[in-house]
């Protein structure tokens, strides 16, 4: 029984990517493009409201994915570094 508890604890602490074919994965893909994505673009792609998109980005940060924000003109653009698998391809 102690082994299953330690396995569960390890699974919780290890950073993980979103499941395949989800809105969270779509959001992460948008963030990992070279140009990043605006809030309006992310809302349109996911069908979520602004506060939900921001909460999803917080969830990605908690999983260990660094997300940065910069301003282009009058628009805030968020981006994330490509994954190691993508950069090695």
LINGIQUI-V527105 format. One record per helix or strand of 3 or more residues. SS is the DSSP state (hx for helix, st for strand). FROM is the first residue (numbers start at 0). TO is the last residue. If there is no record, write none. Layout:
SS FROM TO
SS FROM TO
This chain:
hx 1 12
hx 22 30
hx 38 45
hx 49 61
st 66 71
st 74 79
hx 83 87
